[in-house]
């Protein structure tokens, strides 16, 4: 999935949360906020949700 941002195509980045057993794709400009929001709202600020890079979780922020 690709979202259009400011007349250019911006790729989506996979975000995973092993505790919630969820996986989604988020446009690059929204990744940091999406991961932070997930962790704040559902994990008391603990870095649980992360970007998935080649099957490995990478903490953002």
PDBQT receptor file of N, H, CA, C and O in Angstrom, charges set to zero:
ATOM      1  N   UNK A   1       0.842  -1.173   0.000  1.00  0.00    +0.000 N 
ATOM      2  CA  UNK A   1       0.000   0.000   0.000  1.00  0.00    +0.000 C 
ATOM      3  C   UNK A   1       0.888   1.237   0.000  1.00  0.00    +0.000 C 
ATOM      4  O   UNK A   1       1.878   1.290   0.730  1.00  0.00    +0.000 OA
ATOM      5  N   UNK A   2       0.547   2.219  -0.803  1.00  0.00    +0.000 N 
ATOM      6  H   UNK A   2      -0.257   2.176  -1.396  1.00  0.00    +0.000 HD
ATOM      7  CA  UNK A   2       1.296   3.467  -0.866  1.00  0.00    +0.000 C 
ATOM      8  C   UNK A   2       0.314   4.613  -0.747  1.00  0.00    +0.000 C 
ATOM      9  O   UNK A   2      -0.708   4.635  -1.434  1.00  0.00    +0.000 OA
ATOM     10  N   UNK A   3       0.617   5.570   0.123  1.00  0.00    +0.000 N 
ATOM     11  H   UNK A   3       1.447   5.552   0.681  1.00  0.00    +0.000 HD
ATOM     12  CA  UNK A   3      -0.214   6.756   0.305  1.00  0.00    +0.000 C 
ATOM     13  C   UNK A   3       0.429   7.922  -0.419  1.00  0.00    +0.000 C 
ATOM     14  O   UNK A   3       1.655   8.029  -0.459  1.00  0.00    +0.000 OA
ATOM     15  N   UNK A   4      -0.384   8.796  -0.992  1.00  0.00    +0.000 N 
ATOM     16  H   UNK A   4      -1.380   8.709  -0.960  1.00  0.00    +0.000 HD
ATOM     17  CA  UNK A   4       0.154   9.993  -1.648  1.00  0.00    +0.000 C 
ATOM     18  C   UNK A   4       0.296  11.106  -0.620  1.00  0.00    +0.000 C 
ATOM     19  O   UNK A   4      -0.653  11.410   0.103  1.00  0.00    +0.000 OA
ATOM     20  N   UNK A   5       1.452  11.705  -0.552  1.00  0.00    +0.000 N 
ATOM     21  H   UNK A   5       2.223  11.458  -1.139  1.00  0.00    +0.000 HD
ATOM     22  CA  UNK A   5       1.732  12.816   0.355  1.00  0.00    +0.000 C 
ATOM     23  C   UNK A   5       2.414  13.903  -0.443  1.00  0.00    +0.000 C 
ATOM     24  O   UNK A   5       3.465  13.672  -1.041  1.00  0.00    +0.000 OA
ATOM     25  N   UNK A   6       1.830  15.079  -0.459  1.00  0.00    +0.000 N 
ATOM     26  H   UNK A   6       0.976  15.266   0.026  1.00  0.00    +0.000 HD
ATOM     27  CA  UNK A   6       2.438  16.242  -1.118  1.00  0.00    +0.000 C 
ATOM     28  C   UNK A   6       2.893  15.908  -2.540  1.00  0.00    +0.000 C 
ATOM     29  O   UNK A   6       4.031  16.172  -2.928  1.00  0.00    +0.000 OA
ATOM     30  N   UNK A   7       1.967  15.317  -3.303  1.00  0.00    +0.000 N 
ATOM     31  H   UNK A   7       1.043  15.102  -2.987  1.00  0.00    +0.000 HD
ATOM     32  CA  UNK A   7       2.225  15.014  -4.714  1.00  0.00    +0.000 C 
ATOM     33  C   UNK A   7       3.367  14.032  -4.954  1.00  0.00    +0.000 C 
ATOM     34  O   UNK A   7       3.931  14.008  -6.048  1.00  0.00    +0.000 OA
ATOM     35  N   UNK A   8       3.713  13.241  -3.981  1.00  0.00    +0.000 N 
ATOM     36  H   UNK A   8       3.256  13.261  -3.092  1.00  0.00    +0.000 HD
ATOM     37  CA  UNK A   8       4.735  12.215  -4.194  1.00  0.00    +0.000 C 
ATOM     38  C   UNK A   8       4.292  10.938  -3.498  1.00  0.00    +0.000 C 
ATOM     39  O   UNK A   8       3.538  10.986  -2.526  1.00  0.00    +0.000 OA
ATOM     40  N   UNK A   9       4.746   9.827  -3.982  1.00  0.00    +0.000 N 
ATOM     41  H   UNK A   9       5.358   9.788  -4.772  1.00  0.00    +0.000 HD
ATOM     42  CA  UNK A   9       4.411   8.551  -3.354  1.00  0.00    +0.000 C 
ATOM     43  C   UNK A   9       5.348   8.303  -2.181  1.00  0.00    +0.000 C 
ATOM     44  O   UNK A   9       6.570   8.394  -2.304  1.00  0.00    +0.000 OA
ATOM     45  N   UNK A  10       4.747   7.991  -1.053  1.00  0.00    +0.000 N 
ATOM     46  H   UNK A  10       3.755   7.918  -0.954  1.00  0.00    +0.000 HD
ATOM     47  CA  UNK A  10       5.510   7.720   0.158  1.00  0.00    +0.000 C 
ATOM     48  C   UNK A  10       5.222   6.275   0.553  1.00  0.00    +0.000 C 
ATOM     49  O   UNK A  10       4.064   5.925   0.784  1.00  0.00    +0.000 OA
ATOM     50  N   UNK A  11       6.235   5.439   0.634  1.00  0.00    +0.000 N 
ATOM     51  H   UNK A  11       7.175   5.724   0.447  1.00  0.00    +0.000 HD
ATOM     52  CA  UNK A  11       5.987   4.038   0.976  1.00  0.00    +0.000 C 
ATOM     53  C   UNK A  11       5.527   3.868   2.420  1.00  0.00    +0.000 C 
ATOM     54  O   UNK A  11       5.829   4.680   3.293  1.00  0.00    +0.000 OA
ATOM     55  N   UNK A  12       4.793   2.793   2.637  1.00  0.00    +0.000 N 
ATOM     56  H   UNK A  12       4.547   2.133   1.927  1.00  0.00    +0.000 HD
ATOM     57  CA  UNK A  12       4.362   2.430   3.980  1.00  0.00    +0.000 C 
ATOM     58  C   UNK A  12       5.430   1.557   4.625  1.00  0.00    +0.000 C 
ATOM     59  O   UNK A  12       6.132   0.805   3.950  1.00  0.00    +0.000 OA
ATOM     60  N   UNK A  13       5.535   1.672   5.931  1.00  0.00    +0.000 N 
ATOM     61  H   UNK A  13       4.965   2.284   6.480  1.00  0.00    +0.000 HD
ATOM     62  CA  UNK A  13       6.514   0.928   6.720  1.00  0.00    +0.000 C 
ATOM     63  C   UNK A  13       5.751  -0.030   7.636  1.00  0.00    +0.000 C 
ATOM     64  O   UNK A  13       4.796   0.395   8.287  1.00  0.00    +0.000 OA
ATOM     65  N   UNK A  14       6.136  -1.307   7.710  1.00  0.00    +0.000 N 
ATOM     66  H   UNK A  14       6.912  -1.652   7.181  1.00  0.00    +0.000 HD
ATOM     67  CA  UNK A  14       5.446  -2.234   8.601  1.00  0.00    +0.000 C 
ATOM     68  C   UNK A  14       5.763  -1.938  10.069  1.00  0.00    +0.000 C 
ATOM     69  O   UNK A  14       6.915  -1.735  10.451  1.00  0.00    +0.000 OA
ATOM     70  N   UNK A  15       4.703  -1.921  10.874  1.00  0.00    +0.000 N 
ATOM     71  H   UNK A  15       3.767  -2.086  10.564  1.00  0.00    +0.000 HD
ATOM     72  CA  UNK A  15       4.830  -1.720  12.318  1.00  0.00    +0.000 C 
ATOM     73  C   UNK A  15       4.200  -2.935  12.990  1.00  0.00    +0.000 C 
ATOM     74  O   UNK A  15       3.086  -3.334  12.651  1.00  0.00    +0.000 OA
ATOM     75  N   UNK A  16       4.919  -3.518  13.940  1.00  0.00    +0.000 N 
ATOM     76  H   UNK A  16       5.824  -3.194  14.215  1.00  0.00    +0.000 HD
ATOM     77  CA  UNK A  16       4.439  -4.713  14.628  1.00  0.00    +0.000 C 
ATOM     78  C   UNK A  16       4.373  -4.477  16.131  1.00  0.00    +0.000 C 
ATOM     79  O   UNK A  16       5.138  -3.694  16.695  1.00  0.00    +0.000 OA
ATOM     80  N   UNK A  17       3.432  -5.180  16.762  1.00  0.00    +0.000 N 
ATOM     81  H   UNK A  17       2.811  -5.816  16.304  1.00  0.00    +0.000 HD
ATOM     82  CA  UNK A  17       3.334  -5.158  18.220  1.00  0.00    +0.000 C 
ATOM     83  C   UNK A  17       3.142  -6.603  18.676  1.00  0.00    +0.000 C 
ATOM     84  O   UNK A  17       2.037  -7.140  18.593  1.00  0.00    +0.000 OA
ATOM     85  N   UNK A  18       4.210  -7.230  19.156  1.00  0.00    +0.000 N 
ATOM     86  H   UNK A  18       5.107  -6.794  19.224  1.00  0.00    +0.000 HD
ATOM     87  CA  UNK A  18       4.111  -8.633  19.551  1.00  0.00    +0.000 C 
ATOM     88  C   UNK A  18       3.156  -8.866  20.725  1.00  0.00    +0.000 C 
ATOM     89  O   UNK A  18       2.520  -9.917  20.796  1.00  0.00    +0.000 OA
ATOM     90  N   UNK A  19       3.048  -7.908  21.642  1.00  0.00    +0.000 N 
ATOM     91  H   UNK A  19       3.565  -7.054  21.584  1.00  0.00    +0.000 HD
ATOM     92  CA  UNK A  19       2.147  -8.078  22.782  1.00  0.00    +0.000 C 
ATOM     93  C   UNK A  19       0.684  -8.068  22.354  1.00  0.00    +0.000 C 
ATOM     94  O   UNK A  19      -0.128  -8.805  22.913  1.00  0.00    +0.000 OA
ATOM     95  N   UNK A  20       0.342  -7.241  21.367  1.00  0.00    +0.000 N 
ATOM     96  H   UNK A  20       1.002  -6.643  20.913  1.00  0.00    +0.000 HD
ATOM     97  CA  UNK A  20      -1.039  -7.144  20.873  1.00  0.00    +0.000 C 
ATOM     98  C   UNK A  20      -1.288  -8.099  19.713  1.00  0.00    +0.000 C 
ATOM     99  O   UNK A  20      -2.425  -8.265  19.273  1.00  0.00    +0.000 OA
ATOM    100  N   UNK A  21      -0.230  -8.722  19.221  1.00  0.00    +0.000 N 
ATOM    101  H   UNK A  21       0.694  -8.587  19.578  1.00  0.00    +0.000 HD
ATOM    102  CA  UNK A  21      -0.293  -9.603  18.055  1.00  0.00    +0.000 C 
ATOM    103  C   UNK A  21      -0.890  -8.873  16.854  1.00  0.00    +0.000 C 
ATOM    104  O   UNK A  21      -1.767  -9.394  16.165  1.00  0.00    +0.000 OA
ATOM    105  N   UNK A  22      -0.392  -7.640  16.614  1.00  0.00    +0.000 N 
ATOM    106  H   UNK A  22       0.320  -7.216  17.173  1.00  0.00    +0.000 HD
ATOM    107  CA  UNK A  22      -0.872  -6.837  15.493  1.00  0.00    +0.000 C 
ATOM    108  C   UNK A  22       0.275  -6.468  14.566  1.00  0.00    +0.000 C 
ATOM    109  O   UNK A  22       1.439  -6.406  14.963  1.00  0.00    +0.000 OA
ATOM    110  N   UNK A  23      -0.100  -6.225  13.314  1.00  0.00    +0.000 N 
ATOM    111  H   UNK A  23      -1.045  -6.275  12.991  1.00  0.00    +0.000 HD
ATOM    112  CA  UNK A  23       0.846  -5.782  12.291  1.00  0.00    +0.000 C 
ATOM    113  C   UNK A  23       0.076  -4.842  11.380  1.00  0.00    +0.000 C 
ATOM    114  O   UNK A  23      -1.033  -5.159  10.952  1.00  0.00    +0.000 OA
ATOM    115  N   UNK A  24       0.657  -3.691  11.083  1.00  0.00    +0.000 N 
ATOM    116  H   UNK A  24       1.558  -3.434  11.430  1.00  0.00    +0.000 HD
ATOM    117  CA  UNK A  24       0.025  -2.726  10.195  1.00  0.00    +0.000 C 
ATOM    118  C   UNK A  24       1.101  -2.047   9.373  1.00  0.00    +0.000 C 
ATOM    119  O   UNK A  24       2.291  -2.211   9.641  1.00  0.00    +0.000 OA
ATOM    120  N   UNK A  25       0.689  -1.288   8.377  1.00  0.00    +0.000 N 
ATOM    121  H   UNK A  25      -0.278  -1.154   8.160  1.00  0.00    +0.000 HD
ATOM    122  CA  UNK A  25       1.629  -0.493   7.589  1.00  0.00    +0.000 C 
ATOM    123  C   UNK A  25       1.248   0.966   7.733  1.00  0.00    +0.000 C 
ATOM    124  O   UNK A  25       0.072   1.325   7.664  1.00  0.00    +0.000 OA
ATOM    125  N   UNK A  26       2.260   1.810   7.935  1.00  0.00    +0.000 N 
ATOM    126  H   UNK A  26       3.215   1.518   7.992  1.00  0.00    +0.000 HD
ATOM    127  CA  UNK A  26       2.063   3.230   8.205  1.00  0.00    +0.000 C 
ATOM    128  C   UNK A  26       2.956   4.029   7.264  1.00  0.00    +0.000 C 
ATOM    129  O   UNK A  26       4.109   3.652   7.053  1.00  0.00    +0.000 OA
ATOM    130  N   UNK A  27       2.450   5.135   6.686  1.00  0.00    +0.000 N 
ATOM    131  H   UNK A  27       1.513   5.442   6.858  1.00  0.00    +0.000 HD
ATOM    132  CA  UNK A  27       3.303   5.977   5.843  1.00  0.00    +0.000 C 
ATOM    133  C   UNK A  27       4.506   6.491   6.635  1.00  0.00    +0.000 C 
ATOM    134  O   UNK A  27       4.391   6.804   7.820  1.00  0.00    +0.000 OA
ATOM    135  N   UNK A  28       5.646   6.574   5.978  1.00  0.00    +0.000 N 
ATOM    136  H   UNK A  28       5.740   6.320   5.015  1.00  0.00    +0.000 HD
ATOM    137  CA  UNK A  28       6.889   6.988   6.642  1.00  0.00    +0.000 C 
ATOM    138  C   UNK A  28       6.717   8.216   7.538  1.00  0.00    +0.000 C 
ATOM    139  O   UNK A  28       7.192   8.190   8.674  1.00  0.00    +0.000 OA
ATOM    140  N   UNK A  29       6.060   9.294   7.085  1.00  0.00    +0.000 N 
ATOM    141  H   UNK A  29       5.674   9.316   6.163  1.00  0.00    +0.000 HD
ATOM    142  CA  UNK A  29       5.968  10.480   7.946  1.00  0.00    +0.000 C 
ATOM    143  C   UNK A  29       5.189  10.245   9.242  1.00  0.00    +0.000 C 
ATOM    144  O   UNK A  29       5.304  11.035  10.179  1.00  0.00    +0.000 OA
ATOM    145  N   UNK A  30       4.398   9.169   9.307  1.00  0.00    +0.000 N 
ATOM    146  H   UNK A  30       4.304   8.528   8.546  1.00  0.00    +0.000 HD
ATOM    147  CA  UNK A  30       3.558   8.907  10.477  1.00  0.00    +0.000 C 
ATOM    148  C   UNK A  30       4.108   7.824  11.397  1.00  0.00    +0.000 C 
ATOM    149  O   UNK A  30       3.529   7.562  12.452  1.00  0.00    +0.000 OA
ATOM    150  N   UNK A  31       5.208   7.195  11.018  1.00  0.00    +0.000 N 
ATOM    151  H   UNK A  31       5.678   7.408  10.161  1.00  0.00    +0.000 HD
ATOM    152  CA  UNK A  31       5.713   6.034  11.760  1.00  0.00    +0.000 C 
ATOM    153  C   UNK A  31       6.033   6.363  13.211  1.00  0.00    +0.000 C 
ATOM    154  O   UNK A  31       5.549   5.683  14.116  1.00  0.00    +0.000 OA
ATOM    155  N   UNK A  32       6.826   7.375  13.446  1.00  0.00    +0.000 N 
ATOM    156  H   UNK A  32       7.219   7.927  12.711  1.00  0.00    +0.000 HD
ATOM    157  CA  UNK A  32       7.244   7.677  14.819  1.00  0.00    +0.000 C 
ATOM    158  C   UNK A  32       6.045   7.947  15.721  1.00  0.00    +0.000 C 
ATOM    159  O   UNK A  32       5.982   7.429  16.836  1.00  0.00    +0.000 OA
ATOM    160  N   UNK A  33       5.090   8.753  15.250  1.00  0.00    +0.000 N 
ATOM    161  H   UNK A  33       5.141   9.174  14.344  1.00  0.00    +0.000 HD
ATOM    162  CA  UNK A  33       3.903   9.057  16.058  1.00  0.00    +0.000 C 
ATOM    163  C   UNK A  33       3.026   7.829  16.263  1.00  0.00    +0.000 C 
ATOM    164  O   UNK A  33       2.482   7.635  17.350  1.00  0.00    +0.000 OA
ATOM    165  N   UNK A  34       2.880   7.000  15.236  1.00  0.00    +0.000 N 
ATOM    166  H   UNK A  34       3.322   7.157  14.353  1.00  0.00    +0.000 HD
ATOM    167  CA  UNK A  34       2.044   5.805  15.355  1.00  0.00    +0.000 C 
ATOM    168  C   UNK A  34       2.613   4.829  16.380  1.00  0.00    +0.000 C 
ATOM    169  O   UNK A  34       1.873   4.286  17.201  1.00  0.00    +0.000 OA
ATOM    170  N   UNK A  35       3.907   4.609  16.333  1.00  0.00    +0.000 N 
ATOM    171  H   UNK A  35       4.507   5.051  15.666  1.00  0.00    +0.000 HD
ATOM    172  CA  UNK A  35       4.549   3.700  17.285  1.00  0.00    +0.000 C 
ATOM    173  C   UNK A  35       4.466   4.275  18.700  1.00  0.00    +0.000 C 
ATOM    174  O   UNK A  35       4.144   3.555  19.645  1.00  0.00    +0.000 OA
ATOM    175  N   UNK A  36       4.751   5.553  18.847  1.00  0.00    +0.000 N 
ATOM    176  H   UNK A  36       5.013   6.139  18.079  1.00  0.00    +0.000 HD
ATOM    177  CA  UNK A  36       4.688   6.195  20.168  1.00  0.00    +0.000 C 
ATOM    178  C   UNK A  36       3.274   6.140  20.734  1.00  0.00    +0.000 C 
ATOM    179  O   UNK A  36       3.090   5.867  21.921  1.00  0.00    +0.000 OA
ATOM    180  N   UNK A  37       2.274   6.398  19.892  1.00  0.00    +0.000 N 
ATOM    181  H   UNK A  37       2.424   6.619  18.928  1.00  0.00    +0.000 HD
ATOM    182  CA  UNK A  37       0.877   6.371  20.334  1.00  0.00    +0.000 C 
ATOM    183  C   UNK A  37       0.489   4.965  20.797  1.00  0.00    +0.000 C 
ATOM    184  O   UNK A  37      -0.130   4.811  21.850  1.00  0.00    +0.000 OA
ATOM    185  N   UNK A  38       0.843   3.957  20.032  1.00  0.00    +0.000 N 
ATOM    186  H   UNK A  38       1.346   4.082  19.176  1.00  0.00    +0.000 HD
ATOM    187  CA  UNK A  38       0.549   2.567  20.408  1.00  0.00    +0.000 C 
ATOM    188  C   UNK A  38       1.179   2.245  21.762  1.00  0.00    +0.000 C 
ATOM    189  O   UNK A  38       0.519   1.692  22.642  1.00  0.00    +0.000 OA
ATOM    190  N   UNK A  39       2.441   2.587  21.926  1.00  0.00    +0.000 N 
ATOM    191  H   UNK A  39       2.977   3.036  21.212  1.00  0.00    +0.000 HD
ATOM    192  CA  UNK A  39       3.140   2.274  23.166  1.00  0.00    +0.000 C 
ATOM    193  C   UNK A  39       2.595   3.064  24.346  1.00  0.00    +0.000 C 
ATOM    194  O   UNK A  39       2.478   2.519  25.444  1.00  0.00    +0.000 OA
ATOM    195  N   UNK A  40       2.260   4.328  24.148  1.00  0.00    +0.000 N 
ATOM    196  H   UNK A  40       2.355   4.770  23.256  1.00  0.00    +0.000 HD
ATOM    197  CA  UNK A  40       1.706   5.145  25.236  1.00  0.00    +0.000 C 
ATOM    198  C   UNK A  40       0.322   4.650  25.646  1.00  0.00    +0.000 C 
ATOM    199  O   UNK A  40       0.051   4.486  26.835  1.00  0.00    +0.000 OA
ATOM    200  N   UNK A  41      -0.546   4.413  24.680  1.00  0.00    +0.000 N 
ATOM    201  H   UNK A  41      -0.325   4.546  23.714  1.00  0.00    +0.000 HD
ATOM    202  CA  UNK A  41      -1.936   4.066  24.972  1.00  0.00    +0.000 C 
ATOM    203  C   UNK A  41      -2.107   2.641  25.481  1.00  0.00    +0.000 C 
ATOM    204  O   UNK A  41      -2.971   2.380  26.319  1.00  0.00    +0.000 OA
ATOM    205  N   UNK A  42      -1.298   1.730  24.984  1.00  0.00    +0.000 N 
ATOM    206  H   UNK A  42      -0.597   1.943  24.304  1.00  0.00    +0.000 HD
ATOM    207  CA  UNK A  42      -1.526   0.323  25.304  1.00  0.00    +0.000 C 
ATOM    208  C   UNK A  42      -0.452  -0.334  26.158  1.00  0.00    +0.000 C 
ATOM    209  O   UNK A  42      -0.666  -1.421  26.694  1.00  0.00    +0.000 OA
ATOM    210  N   UNK A  43       0.703   0.316  26.290  1.00  0.00    +0.000 N 
ATOM    211  H   UNK A  43       0.877   1.199  25.855  1.00  0.00    +0.000 HD
ATOM    212  CA  UNK A  43       1.812  -0.339  26.987  1.00  0.00    +0.000 C 
ATOM    213  C   UNK A  43       2.486   0.566  28.015  1.00  0.00    +0.000 C 
ATOM    214  O   UNK A  43       3.655   0.368  28.349  1.00  0.00    +0.000 OA
ATOM    215  N   UNK A  44       1.753   1.555  28.514  1.00  0.00    +0.000 N 
ATOM    216  H   UNK A  44       0.804   1.715  28.243  1.00  0.00    +0.000 HD
ATOM    217  CA  UNK A  44       2.265   2.469  29.545  1.00  0.00    +0.000 C 
ATOM    218  C   UNK A  44       3.614   3.076  29.179  1.00  0.00    +0.000 C 
ATOM    219  O   UNK A  44       4.459   3.293  30.048  1.00  0.00    +0.000 OA
ATOM    220  N   UNK A  45       3.814   3.350  27.887  1.00  0.00    +0.000 N 
ATOM    221  H   UNK A  45       3.127   3.174  27.182  1.00  0.00    +0.000 HD
ATOM    222  CA  UNK A  45       5.041   4.000  27.435  1.00  0.00    +0.000 C 
ATOM    223  C   UNK A  45       6.202   3.060  27.177  1.00  0.00    +0.000 C 
ATOM    224  O   UNK A  45       7.238   3.485  26.666  1.00  0.00    +0.000 OA
ATOM    225  N   UNK A  46       6.045   1.784  27.524  1.00  0.00    +0.000 N 
ATOM    226  H   UNK A  46       5.203   1.439  27.939  1.00  0.00    +0.000 HD
ATOM    227  CA  UNK A  46       7.120   0.816  27.272  1.00  0.00    +0.000 C 
ATOM    228  C   UNK A  46       7.257   0.584  25.764  1.00  0.00    +0.000 C 
ATOM    229  O   UNK A  46       6.253   0.500  25.057  1.00  0.00    +0.000 OA
ATOM    230  N   UNK A  47       8.477   0.481  25.278  1.00  0.00    +0.000 N 
ATOM    231  H   UNK A  47       9.293   0.549  25.852  1.00  0.00    +0.000 HD
ATOM    232  CA  UNK A  47       8.733   0.301  23.848  1.00  0.00    +0.000 C 
ATOM    233  C   UNK A  47       8.436  -1.140  23.441  1.00  0.00    +0.000 C 
ATOM    234  O   UNK A  47       9.323  -1.993  23.446  1.00  0.00    +0.000 OA
ATOM    235  N   UNK A  48       7.179  -1.399  23.088  1.00  0.00    +0.000 N 
ATOM    236  H   UNK A  48       6.458  -0.706  23.083  1.00  0.00    +0.000 HD
ATOM    237  CA  UNK A  48       6.755  -2.735  22.675  1.00  0.00    +0.000 C 
ATOM    238  C   UNK A  48       6.522  -2.762  21.167  1.00  0.00    +0.000 C 
ATOM    239  O   UNK A  48       7.102  -3.590  20.464  1.00  0.00    +0.000 OA
ATOM    240  N   UNK A  49       5.675  -1.857  20.666  1.00  0.00    +0.000 N 
ATOM    241  H   UNK A  49       5.204  -1.184  21.238  1.00  0.00    +0.000 HD
ATOM    242  CA  UNK A  49       5.454  -1.753  19.220  1.00  0.00    +0.000 C 
ATOM    243  C   UNK A  49       6.723  -1.203  18.579  1.00  0.00    +0.000 C 
ATOM    244  O   UNK A  49       7.418  -0.374  19.165  1.00  0.00    +0.000 OA
ATOM    245  N   UNK A  50       7.014  -1.673  17.373  1.00  0.00    +0.000 N 
ATOM    246  H   UNK A  50       6.449  -2.347  16.897  1.00  0.00    +0.000 HD
ATOM    247  CA  UNK A  50       8.252  -1.270  16.710  1.00  0.00    +0.000 C 
ATOM    248  C   UNK A  50       8.102  -1.418  15.201  1.00  0.00    +0.000 C 
ATOM    249  O   UNK A  50       7.152  -2.030  14.714  1.00  0.00    +0.000 OA
ATOM    250  N   UNK A  51       9.047  -0.853  14.480  1.00  0.00    +0.000 N 
ATOM    251  H   UNK A  51       9.819  -0.356  14.876  1.00  0.00    +0.000 HD
ATOM    252  CA  UNK A  51       9.112  -1.015  13.031  1.00  0.00    +0.000 C 
ATOM    253  C   UNK A  51       9.682  -2.396  12.735  1.00  0.00    +0.000 C 
ATOM    254  O   UNK A  51      10.633  -2.837  13.381  1.00  0.00    +0.000 OA
ATOM    255  N   UNK A  52       9.093  -3.073  11.754  1.00  0.00    +0.000 N 
ATOM    256  H   UNK A  52       8.320  -2.715  11.230  1.00  0.00    +0.000 HD
ATOM    257  CA  UNK A  52       9.573  -4.391  11.341  1.00  0.00    +0.000 C 
ATOM    258  C   UNK A  52      10.514  -4.217  10.154  1.00  0.00    +0.000 C 
ATOM    259  O   UNK A  52      10.089  -3.808   9.074  1.00  0.00    +0.000 OA
ATOM    260  N   UNK A  53      11.784  -4.528  10.356  1.00  0.00    +0.000 N 
ATOM    261  H   UNK A  53      12.130  -4.860  11.233  1.00  0.00    +0.000 HD
ATOM    262  CA  UNK A  53      12.787  -4.440   9.292  1.00  0.00    +0.000 C 
ATOM    263  C   UNK A  53      13.303  -5.849   9.036  1.00  0.00    +0.000 C 
ATOM    264  O   UNK A  53      14.046  -6.412   9.839  1.00  0.00    +0.000 OA
ATOM    265  N   UNK A  54      12.899  -6.401   7.913  1.00  0.00    +0.000 N 
ATOM    266  H   UNK A  54      12.295  -5.944   7.260  1.00  0.00    +0.000 HD
ATOM    267  CA  UNK A  54      13.325  -7.756   7.539  1.00  0.00    +0.000 C 
ATOM    268  C   UNK A  54      13.062  -8.775   8.642  1.00  0.00    +0.000 C 
ATOM    269  O   UNK A  54      13.910  -9.618   8.934  1.00  0.00    +0.000 OA
ATOM    270  N   UNK A  55      11.874  -8.689   9.255  1.00  0.00    +0.000 N 
ATOM    271  H   UNK A  55      11.185  -8.004   9.018  1.00  0.00    +0.000 HD
ATOM    272  CA  UNK A  55      11.499  -9.648  10.283  1.00  0.00    +0.000 C 
ATOM    273  C   UNK A  55      12.054  -9.365  11.660  1.00  0.00    +0.000 C 
ATOM    274  O   UNK A  55      11.874 -10.171  12.573  1.00  0.00    +0.000 OA
ATOM    275  N   UNK A  56      12.728  -8.233  11.831  1.00  0.00    +0.000 N 
ATOM    276  H   UNK A  56      12.874  -7.579  11.089  1.00  0.00    +0.000 HD
ATOM    277  CA  UNK A  56      13.283  -7.869  13.138  1.00  0.00    +0.000 C 
ATOM    278  C   UNK A  56      12.660  -6.562  13.594  1.00  0.00    +0.000 C 
ATOM    279  O   UNK A  56      12.534  -5.625  12.805  1.00  0.00    +0.000 OA
ATOM    280  N   UNK A  57      12.271  -6.491  14.851  1.00  0.00    +0.000 N 
ATOM    281  H   UNK A  57      12.373  -7.252  15.491  1.00  0.00    +0.000 HD
ATOM    282  CA  UNK A  57      11.684  -5.272  15.404  1.00  0.00    +0.000 C 
ATOM    283  C   UNK A  57      12.765  -4.247  15.679  1.00  0.00    +0.000 C 
ATOM    284  O   UNK A  57      13.797  -4.558  16.273  1.00  0.00    +0.000 OA
ATOM    285  N   UNK A  58      12.520  -3.027  15.243  1.00  0.00    +0.000 N 
ATOM    286  H   UNK A  58      11.682  -2.774  14.760  1.00  0.00    +0.000 HD
ATOM    287  CA  UNK A  58      13.448  -1.922  15.466  1.00  0.00    +0.000 C 
ATOM    288  C   UNK A  58      12.682  -0.826  16.187  1.00  0.00    +0.000 C 
ATOM    289  O   UNK A  58      11.680  -0.328  15.675  1.00  0.00    +0.000 OA
ATOM    290  N   UNK A  59      13.147  -0.448  17.372  1.00  0.00    +0.000 N 
ATOM    291  H   UNK A  59      13.961  -0.853  17.788  1.00  0.00    +0.000 HD
ATOM    292  CA  UNK A  59      12.491   0.582  18.171  1.00  0.00    +0.000 C 
ATOM    293  C   UNK A  59      12.670   1.937  17.500  1.00  0.00    +0.000 C 
ATOM    294  O   UNK A  59      13.755   2.273  17.026  1.00  0.00    +0.000 OA
ATOM    295  N   UNK A  60      11.585   2.710  17.467  1.00  0.00    +0.000 N 
ATOM    296  H   UNK A  60      10.703   2.437  17.852  1.00  0.00    +0.000 HD
ATOM    297  CA  UNK A  60      11.588   4.032  16.838  1.00  0.00    +0.000 C 
ATOM    298  C   UNK A  60      11.439   5.085  17.919  1.00  0.00    +0.000 C 
ATOM    299  O   UNK A  60      10.667   4.912  18.863  1.00  0.00    +0.000 OA
ATOM    300  N   UNK A  61      12.178   6.179  17.780  1.00  0.00    +0.000 N 
ATOM    301  H   UNK A  61      12.804   6.319  17.013  1.00  0.00    +0.000 HD
ATOM    302  CA  UNK A  61      11.987   7.319  18.675  1.00  0.00    +0.000 C 
ATOM    303  C   UNK A  61      12.937   7.401  19.800  1.00  0.00    +0.000 C 
ATOM    304  O   UNK A  61      12.858   8.326  20.608  1.00  0.00    +0.000 OA
TER     305      UNK A  61
